[in-house]
Amino acid sequence: MRSLQKEIMETLKVQPSIDPQEEFRRSVEFIKAYLTKHAFLKSVVLGISGGAGLDSGWVYVSNCCK
């Protein structure tokens, strides 16, 4: 890894690799915790960018609402 890459990763606090399943679980837990903390909220608008399809959004929402 080049020194500039390492510096950027340290500054932005990012991991050198990403486990998609873990990131998915972390995202779902974040949304669940937020909705629990703000119980007056009855719905969520979820915007996904970066090429993820609509199906991914439905999976997120359905997992959060269980």
Secondary structure, DSSP 8 states (H G I E B T S, - for coil): --HHHHHHHHHHT--SS--HHHHHHHHHHHHHHHHHHTTT---------SS--HHHHHHHHHHHT-
